[in-house]
Structure formats: structure tokens, C-alpha cells
Amino acid sequence: MIRAKNIHKKFGELEILKGLDLEINKGEIISIVGSSGAGKTTLLTILGTLDRPSSGEVEIDGERITNLSDKKLAAFRNKNIGFVFQFHQLLPEFTALENVSIPALIANKSKKDAEKKAAELLDVFNLSDRLHHKPSELSGGEQQRVAVARALINDPKVIFADEPSGNLDSKNAEELHHLFFQLRDQFKQTFVIVTHNTALAAMADRTLTMRDGKIV
């Protein structure tokens, strides 16, 4: 599903990623661990097409994305990739239903179809009684489940998660971790998760450890 070859990333004179190679299979759940500053989030943003490498190639589901124009890359990202962040990044002025619908609307789905799919996903996450609540009216665990539903609405091939349970208490974190595996079994998605949570890392199919810009 994902192939990265000889990925380098520099910010000025500072080299963050130092010739990194990586392959991730379809339907795998991969955790990426390592100390702060190892390059985990930088790698995630490059694999997730949010940033470009200084050199090297990234391929997702057979498509070389490194050379795509910004416009084509944005369209590819919207169709194929979902994101879950530590701080859920929900838009505060919109309801749960509207937040989940946004990626589908960007993909030119009708408002009716987008909201129907969003409501179905929120029901899967036991949030059907929260459709019209704004983020400030939801608990931390509920907000993060809304964020996961948003990541799933366009049926992406890959979900990238950056410290997805870092802002949750242990009970909600455990529920979120099990949810990822249920989603993989149900929808066959590939998950790439950057985490400091040792329990989540241990649950993954593979754990990749980064140190000084490389996978060790």
C-alpha cells in the first residue's frame, strides 16, 4: 500500500529524515515509535502528502505521489487518505454531523449524501444522539470519535494518526485503540500510527522504531 524510498527531509541545514526506506502492506496496522525529535511526525506528514520530501520517492497504492502537482495531490489526499490528530481539529462552529460531512462535500458529494453517510458513521461510533452537538458540547472521547468518523467518510485506503490517544484518559484511549482494529477488520484500511502509547504500539501488527531520522 505504501512504499517510501530514500526519503530525506531538510529544514535549512537541519536534516530530519536521513535516507529512509519503508514498505507497508495493505490492511496492516503499523505503529511508529521513538523519542521526541526522532522524525516520526515529519515522516507521517510526508507519507500523508501534507509535506514533500527534500528528496526520495513516495508511492501509495501504486501511484507515485512525489511528483504530483499541488492540485492533483490535494485531490488524491481527499480521496485516498484520512487523518486523525492528537487535538481532534474539529471546527468549533460546526456540529458533529457537519464536521464529519466536510471531506465528502470537498469531494463534490451532495449535501444530502454526505450527511447520510456521516450520520451512518456516527451511529457506528454510538454518537447518533450527538449529531447536532458542537465540539464544545462533546467529551474528549466523543470529539476524537467524531474525528475518526470524519477521517473515514470518503472510504480512504490509508488512515494516518498522529498521537491519536495522546489527549485522552486511559479508558477512552483504550476504546480508541480497539476501535482502530475493528475498523481495519470491517473496512480493510491500512493504519499508520505515530504514538508514545506503549499499549497501542504493542497491539500493532508491526512496530517501527525511529532514531535520529532513520528507522532502526
Steps between C-alpha positions, in 0.01 A plus 500: 500500500784742586854502373752767595848500351805693619298776668698803611350809661693814583392823665781736407821330608318270743445151358199334667461186284818335379441263210204303631351193327162353592236258374154455652257235382131543432292452816799523734492698822844650553612695804795737481677569828810682614608792717394857428702644214558161334304609190176305552254781427712628211486152346125481557434835332709395198334159466163672546578750218474802733867579430750407232839335557816688411589194292379142455177343380166411660250262340148434632297215350723497192483877437816706521385802694831682536475670161128585499401867476353658813150486349526132403657419836213667687247299296694176562517574873128573526410174324756259645622623840341567840665677793453479876698746712569523873294819520199392299503816280121518485355832384339652812214678323374181330304208643632143512297417189634801311862435605483141377333607173768752399744267315208352302380849402855587387483185284187649334251265662154647545414641844226236533732208420784640715277544804340156452845333499615717792195402706563130424861527615409688816247228575778239468689699766194518729463872441159509332364708789782753453453589130407861565738567788799729447848390616477708820195294598682167457741315731861448393432139403191601301693772317769252401238250373349778289849566362541131411159500328611805299818317399293208370225675305664479157594132548875574499756230436731623775441663839791698646474569873737725694483433876126426465453410867754747642230732626267233642468334840595132521145367456429707188847426366444126530161528329655697213778244458253212474291708260790521254522122484125460459512751213787315334305174520180663374631737230844343420682830538872542561591692818827683567508625859764716666471443873674521837238263640678169562172304522388621157843440351499143633158430342616590149593242238846657484679763703761716329745682725656825380823651622683803356299510178520131418304183570714281722 
